[in-house]
Amino acid sequence: MIQAALGIIDKMKIEIFGDPELENIKDTIYVQLNPDKYSTTKTIVYTDKQPIGSSQNVLSYQSSNSETASFEFLFDSTGVVPPAKKDGGGMSLSSVASSFVPFNFGQAKSVSKDLSKFKDLLSEYDGNTHEPPHLRLTWGEFILKGRLTSMEVQYYMFNSQGEPLRAIARCSFSGSTTIKLLQEKQQPNSPDLTHERIFTMGDRLSVMAEKIYESPDYYTDVAKANGLLSFRDIPTGTKLLFPPIK
């Protein structure tokens, strides 16, 4: 409780990367106050068909979307909320708050500068990669590798110059991965998918079938599916289809 009151507990952080493999870290953001809640969403897309005369729909699987997460981040320059830590050159969401006297709103400065930097770090277009940055959110056991998809900012409490002293940024993030990792995860050699291969010199149909179906017993079915007169005399460069096992 004492650590929480002093604002020195571990804070949620957002790491900014310039590559989808998350190897080239560019900056780190530490939140000023840990969120008191967050929400995650997972959606699955189906094609909706309803046979004539039926009373129910038939849902055919089409794809699974990445998990999304939504957070609210507080920006406060009044001094009421303790400043966030700033390690290793990372940005604090309250880089100016530590110099403020609590409740002295007349001398407090705007949070606009911190908000502007926050927006730029999460969403600014990079001229070298030609896209916004890749992100990794870490908070305890929660880890999300993805990108910012939306941000809404609401401003509260203003000084005598009309500058905002407090703001809440509502941000949504969507999980993302690389093509390589996606292919490894989805196991492209799965026997319940149709595969296309080019027959090269030295290939054997039985060996190709074993790699895909984990059994050489289906090579005759592959030959029939491709209209081959012989599975031993296949011309190099022939495109072969390996249909799913039924």
C-alpha positions as a printed NumPy array, in Angstrom:
array([[  0.   ,   0.   ,   0.   ],
       [  2.861,   2.401,   0.839],
       [  4.551,   1.662,  -2.473],
       [  1.281,   2.255,  -4.318],
       [  0.799,   5.581,  -2.56 ],
       [  4.302,   6.692,  -3.528],
       [  3.796,   5.64 ,  -7.138],
       [  6.838,   3.336,  -7.216],
       [  5.098,   0.054,  -8.016],
       [  5.778,  -1.582, -11.367],
       [  3.971,   0.305, -14.085],
       [  2.593,  -0.834, -17.384],
       [  4.969,  -0.113, -20.249],
       [  4.665,   0.229, -24.011],
       [  7.762,  -0.552, -26.062],
       [  8.054,   0.928, -29.551],
       [  9.807,  -1.   , -32.328],
       [ 10.725,  -0.278, -35.917],
       [ 10.332,  -3.863, -37.107],
       [  7.633,  -6.588, -36.873],
       [ 10.111,  -9.006, -35.269],
       [ 10.349,  -6.585, -32.3  ],
       [ 14.149,  -6.546, -32.337],
       [ 14.847,  -2.875, -33.077],
       [ 13.506,  -1.051, -30.013],
       [ 13.205,   2.714, -30.451],
       [ 11.641,   3.941, -27.203],
       [  9.677,   2.919, -24.112],
       [  6.633,   4.539, -22.494],
       [  5.788,   4.037, -18.813],
       [  2.244,   4.913, -17.809],
       [  1.647,   7.465, -15.061],
       [ -1.052,   5.386, -13.374],
       [ -1.8  ,   1.727, -13.988],
       [ -5.245,   1.202, -15.563],
       [ -7.939,   0.003, -13.171],
       [ -9.464,  -2.085, -15.961],
       [ -9.044,  -3.139, -19.56 ],
       [-10.998,  -5.159, -22.086],
       [-10.012,  -7.702, -24.714],
       [-11.944,  -8.901, -27.743],
       [-11.524, -11.978, -29.923],
       [-13.633, -12.331, -33.07 ],
       [-14.126, -15.233, -35.48 ],
       [-15.465, -14.623, -38.988],
       [-17.914, -17.068, -40.582],
       [-19.807, -17.116, -43.842],
       [-23.517, -17.276, -43.105],
       [-25.6  , -19.649, -45.204],
       [-29.191, -20.763, -44.707],
       [-30.538, -23.601, -46.844],
       [-34.014, -23.025, -48.325],
       [-36.712, -24.144, -45.916],
       [-34.352, -24.453, -42.951],
       [-34.891, -22.804, -39.576],
       [-31.215, -22.302, -38.716],
       [-28.116, -20.873, -40.343],
       [-25.023, -22.84 , -41.323],
       [-21.852, -21.055, -40.267],
       [-18.744, -21.935, -42.265],
       [-15.412, -20.878, -40.811],
       [-13.621, -18.159, -42.775],
       [-10.922, -16.671, -40.522],
       [ -9.953, -15.689, -36.98 ],
       [ -9.111, -12.071, -36.261],
       [ -6.313, -11.005, -33.943],
       [ -7.123, -10.264, -30.323],
       [ -7.739,  -6.594, -29.552],
       [ -7.295,  -4.787, -26.24 ],
       [ -8.506,  -1.387, -25.021],
       [ -6.941,   0.743, -22.271],
       [ -7.419,   4.175, -20.738],
       [ -4.213,   6.123, -20.039],
       [ -4.189,   9.063, -17.633],
       [ -2.195,  12.263, -18.206],
       [ -2.085,  14.549, -15.166],
       [  0.069,  17.636, -14.588],
       [ -1.543,  18.924, -11.39 ],
       [  0.806,  17.027,  -9.091],
       [ -2.096,  15.133,  -7.485],
       [ -1.059,  11.923,  -9.253],
       [  2.583,  10.846,  -8.704],
       [  4.781,  10.963, -11.83 ],
       [  5.629,   7.789, -13.709],
       [  9.104,   6.325, -13.58 ],
       [ 11.489,   7.007, -16.423],
       [ 14.05 ,   4.251, -16.958],
       [ 16.558,   3.779, -19.74 ],
       [ 15.55 ,   6.935, -21.565],
       [ 11.93 ,   5.879, -21.82 ],
       [  9.197,   8.475, -21.901],
       [  7.026,   9.113, -18.851],
       [  3.409,  10.1  , -19.398],
       [  3.976,  12.803, -16.8  ],
       [  7.418,  14.139, -17.643],
       [  6.469,  17.573, -16.347],
       [  4.338,  16.586, -13.359],
       [  7.226,  16.059, -10.926],
       [  7.959,  19.793, -10.838],
       [  4.417,  20.802,  -9.867],
       [  3.062,  21.743,  -6.485],
       [ -0.118,  19.702,  -5.781],
       [ -3.363,  21.614,  -6.317],
       [ -1.527,  24.738,  -7.52 ],
       [ -3.472,  24.745, -10.778],
       [ -2.521,  28.31 , -11.611],
       [  1.141,  27.338, -12.098],
       [  0.546,  23.916, -13.618],
       [  1.484,  23.471, -17.255],
       [ -0.533,  21.795, -19.968],
       [ -0.435,  18.037, -20.63 ],
       [ -0.628,  18.752, -24.368],
       [  3.113,  18.286, -24.881],
       [  3.11 ,  14.851, -23.289],
       [  0.021,  13.871, -25.255],
       [  1.577,  14.991, -28.516],
       [  4.698,  12.908, -27.889],
       [  2.562,   9.943, -26.844],
       [  0.564,  10.123, -30.089],
       [  3.71 ,  10.44 , -32.198],
       [  5.434,   7.466, -30.571],
       [  2.447,   5.181, -31.03 ],
       [  1.164,   6.251, -34.427],
       [  3.633,   8.423, -36.348],
       [  4.369,   7.327, -39.925],
       [  8.003,   6.241, -40.308],
       [  9.565,   7.362, -43.578],
       [ 12.059,   4.488, -43.504],
       [  9.617,   1.628, -42.925],
       [  6.666,   3.443, -44.575],
       [  4.287,   2.491, -41.77 ],
       [  3.461,   3.254, -38.116],
       [  5.499,   1.462, -35.418],
       [  5.084,  -2.006, -33.947],
       [  4.36 ,  -2.188, -30.213],
       [  4.648,  -4.489, -27.22 ],
       [  2.415,  -3.796, -24.213],
       [  3.475,  -5.388, -20.933],
       [  1.592,  -5.285, -17.658],
       [  2.167,  -8.165, -15.256],
       [  1.129, -11.345, -17.046],
       [ -0.534,  -9.399, -19.871],
       [  1.581,  -9.092, -23.034],
       [  0.273,  -7.887, -26.385],
       [  2.405,  -7.606, -29.51 ],
       [  0.618,  -5.474, -32.049],
       [ -0.209,  -1.975, -33.198],
       [ -2.37 ,   0.983, -32.281],
       [ -5.678,   1.025, -34.157],
       [ -7.475,   3.991, -32.562],
       [ -7.064,   6.727, -29.969],
       [ -9.659,   9.033, -28.421],
       [ -8.602,  11.794, -26.005],
       [-10.856,  13.585, -23.507],
       [ -9.59 ,  16.653, -21.63 ],
       [-10.448,  17.637, -18.043],
       [ -9.458,  20.461, -15.682],
       [ -7.957,  23.605, -17.2  ],
       [ -5.647,  26.333, -15.898],
       [ -6.31 ,  30.072, -16.161],
       [ -4.992,  30.079, -19.742],
       [ -7.47 ,  27.393, -20.76 ],
       [ -4.796,  24.723, -21.108],
       [ -5.728,  21.128, -20.15 ],
       [ -4.173,  19.804, -16.936],
       [ -5.633,  16.327, -17.143],
       [ -6.593,  14.043, -20.017],
       [ -7.561,  10.436, -20.628],
       [ -6.438,   8.706, -23.818],
       [ -8.632,   5.742, -24.744],
       [ -6.527,   3.498, -26.955],
       [ -7.288,   0.299, -28.829],
       [ -4.578,  -2.114, -29.928],
       [ -4.747,  -5.102, -32.239],
       [ -2.423,  -8.081, -32.01 ],
       [ -0.07 ,  -8.626, -34.921],
       [  2.563, -11.15 , -35.956],
       [  4.907, -11.883, -38.86 ],
       [  4.174, -14.006, -41.923],
       [  6.899, -16.449, -40.875],
       [  5.494, -16.98 , -37.387],
       [  1.958, -17.235, -38.75 ],
       [  2.948, -19.947, -41.206],
       [  4.742, -21.894, -38.478],
       [  1.752, -21.621, -36.151],
       [ -0.822, -22.651, -38.743],
       [  1.23 , -25.649, -39.913],
       [  0.921, -25.258, -43.702],
       [  1.571, -28.999, -44.145],
       [ -1.66 , -29.857, -42.358],
       [ -3.423, -32.726, -44.207],
       [ -6.811, -30.998, -43.985],
       [ -5.731, -28.274, -46.425],
       [ -5.183, -28.339, -50.188],
       [ -1.517, -27.964, -51.108],
       [  0.177, -27.134, -54.358],
       [  3.662, -28.392, -55.233],
       [  5.907, -28.307, -58.303],
       [  7.44 , -31.671, -59.183],
       [ 11.22 , -31.333, -59.479],
       [ 13.999, -33.673, -60.538],
       [ 14.552, -36.366, -57.934],
       [ 11.091, -36.031, -56.374],
       [  8.98 , -39.083, -55.632],
       [  5.224, -38.829, -55.309],
       [  5.138, -41.199, -52.335],
       [  7.693, -39.082, -50.454],
       [  5.809, -35.869, -51.231],
       [  2.566, -37.417, -50.003],
       [  4.232, -38.601, -46.8  ],
       [  5.496, -35.088, -46.004],
       [  2.009, -33.626, -46.335],
       [ -0.225, -36.429, -45.086],
       [  2.315, -38.042, -42.72 ],
       [  1.646, -41.273, -44.591],
       [  2.782, -42.511, -48.05 ],
       [ -0.467, -44.427, -48.54 ],
       [ -2.23 , -41.528, -50.271],
       [  0.085, -41.173, -53.277],
       [ -2.281, -43.139, -55.524],
       [ -5.141, -40.82 , -54.542],
       [ -2.936, -37.82 , -55.408],
       [ -2.165, -39.366, -58.797],
       [ -5.884, -39.832, -59.497],
       [ -6.733, -36.3  , -58.323],
       [ -4.198, -34.888, -60.791],
       [ -5.154, -37.197, -63.677],
       [ -1.702, -38.829, -63.83 ],
       [ -1.386, -41.923, -65.991],
       [  1.648, -43.024, -63.986],
       [  3.011, -41.939, -60.632],
       [  6.514, -43.057, -61.667],
       [  6.888, -41.004, -64.858],
       [  5.994, -37.442, -63.878],
       [  7.567, -34.647, -65.998],
       [  9.712, -32.143, -64.114],
       [  7.842, -28.877, -63.575],
       [  4.427, -30.546, -63.288],
       [  2.099, -28.707, -60.872],
       [  0.527, -31.141, -58.455],
       [ -2.43 , -30.598, -56.142],
       [ -2.612, -32.494, -52.864],
       [ -6.312, -32.392, -51.811],
       [ -7.396, -32.548, -48.152],
       [ -8.035, -35.94 , -46.571],
       [-11.739, -36.664, -46.184]])
